[in-house]
Amino acid sequence: MSSNAASSSASSSASSAVSSAVSSSSASSATSSVTSSSASSATSGAAAATANTAAAVPTPTGEYVTQPFPYPLNTSIDGYAAHISSNWVTAHQKARARLAGWTQQEKVNLTTGAGWQVGRCVGNINPIPSQNFPGLCLEDSPLGVRDTDFNSAFPAGINAAATFDKDLMYKRGYAMGQEHKGKGVNVALGPMTNMGRVAAGGRNWEGFGADPYLSGWASEQTIKGMQDAGVQACVKHFIGNEQEHYRTTESSDIDDRTMREIYSHPFLRAVAADVASVMCSYNQVNGSWACQNPQILNKILKTDFGFQGYVMSDWQATMSGVSSVNSGLDMTMPGDVVFNSLTSYFGQNLTAAVNNGSVEAARLDDMAERIMAAYYLVGQDAPGYPAVNFDAFRSMQSINNSHVNVQGDHYKLIEEMGAASIVLLKNDGSLPLNQPKSIALIGEDAGPSPLGPNGYGDRGGDSGTLAMGWGSGTANFPYLIDPLMAIATQARKDGTDLNWYLDDWNLDGVMSVAVGAEVAIVCINADSGEDYITVDGNQGDRNNLTAWLNGDAVVQAAASVNNNTVVVVHSVGPLIIEPWIENPNITAVLWAGIPGQESGNGLVDVLYGWYNPSGRLPYTIAKQRSDYPAEVLYESTDPHPQIVYAEGLNIDYRHFLSANITPRFEFGFGLSYTSFDYSNVEIWSNGNAKRWQDENDGIPVGGFLSDKLQAPQWTVQAQVQNVGPVNGCDIPQLYLEYPASAGEPPRVLRDFTKLNLDPGATSTIQFTLSNYDVSIWDVPSQSWVIPDGTFTVVVAKSSFDQGCSTTFCPSGNNC
Ligand code: BGC
């Protein structure tokens, strides 16, 4: 949430949502559903009943309509959830011991945020001096520590995804975790792993792209890194928070199979990584507020996934006390009902609810234990955990800010990830550059903003080169290396004559500089962010999918006079680039995303071939906007608009494949300065376990992460050869093609790897597949089922690449 004036629009929309919920949450329907939540009828049949989209979703009134589901208690300590990691078991034991003598009120205090702007972090749990508990500092963002100085500005999540590099994802998480810890943050509010359902979604860049497995791998690696460094991760936003317009009022109506296979999968991987906390989102899910929706909190997250940490609300997303608590919410943030209201759904109201029996005492114990266990999980009880040494709300120069420098040498990783996340989309041989005699560097995006890198609060403006989107998912730049700075440094070494022109609105000027240069490099961008800031009429979500700042015209002007024009794109997401992509004078295109503080250096590494490009598109670039399967809902007369996820499983490339639409550049695509060949794909069963269905006798708590479902059952092997002229990294991708009767999209990503090869060298790669990986979510039986029939495994260069394949028969039936 914002800390500046721009937050007013968020508060007002949130409070209108609150007021409708307040009346309904006190209605008897809420109470009766809580009472019935212990009834066993609330289990699988109920989930099936709520499964299907519009028809199954009652009229949107903001009431509590989702079928109840009981909260699981004591799952790690009492040992009936065999799949829970030993780290959680130990952490819960410690937490239970620590909480033994606490009063009810002290436990309530552990669950209740201190209130908006009370405390030094964006969210605060007050110290509990009577128990010698120092309190908790919760701070954004998913790309670095927000609201402070002497921190790094890392590449955004979308760039981490574009590396398709699990090691770099982990290292980024670790480095960000170190920085949060160094500032005294206990809970870092990331990663963000929503799905990029709509191409124009304002916050897509905070997350990991438009495929659940790519997002899942990235979430898992990021969380492991963050938590290994000692900070609690908070994966967000659970769930269906896929657009900014109406984010605090709309209902994301998601059928059960799509929920399980697409939207919740990255959160399952987060739980597999022992994520400490989960943030529930502002929106409703199938007609109930996400933070009081027992189907997603008690059932999917805490029962099916066996999540052992705590659920916190997004800022002002709590809509009730009793209903929320009994539906699975463990902590309310920032604590007050609406900012500065001096009231809370938790606090005294929670104490009263326990006293009058609306909330079981055991449930309050569970909430406190989950929060305390997460503290122990990452070792924050150890002496020497830094105290908070910055202040998110007071002036940077206030005495609360000790200006602790936490950057270490993270700039190296940031530059490497900047280079590794650049996707080479087109290259007619003009790249890499080789000591060019002259360069014309064109476009506002090539240079600095006159306002400096932090000229707009929460980066809410587009001026100069773009290296971050806007909103709460930001951090201050310590500096920003733009393309001009970095290319100028290289030009000095090479004796290159470098001229530039940064005014996008004077096309004659553009042409006069572009003409005659050995190469014209044109930088363009497109920005988006969170809804509380509107930039140039874009209320978070982008209004269009075209380049900002006259970008297309600038590219075309340069290319009209220079037949060696290289386009560099800094964008939060896909753009329609049809106006110029086939222009023969445009000899290369580099898709650089939003790479953080070392932007220009990473770009130079790729432009000059110091880093052979290996980035891959984490989403599909269409030829026209209408080719995408879903759209932002921009306008509605309904105060609680229904957003029906009618495309189901067919998001992004899945839709392009199933609807037979040729994209401009598909998910997974990316070129290199060399080329690779795949051969000899084989698959074999590891033969060490039964198929899942043989013993599928109901899914126990945490059963989605059980060995039966998740252990590797098949190994896929292939040979990769570098058949081009130079050393480089490749990203072979493992796709699965289900038998048609399974009702899956034509192809789905399951895994990827990155390897480095010298020219001529060959290497063997292996992937594994589990029962889960080859299953579908069967709604009637509420279980994972391996469809009968022949599957194809494909090792390919992208979602559309034919690749190299073989078949297998995981169910053993009908092949
Ligand atoms: C955002 C969250 C963020 C929180 C605290 C909310 O508006 O949706 O992602 O963590 O504010 O700043």
Residues whose N, C-alpha, C, O or C-beta is under 5 A from the ligand:
A	BS01	BGC	M1 V122 D140 L189 D314 W315 S472
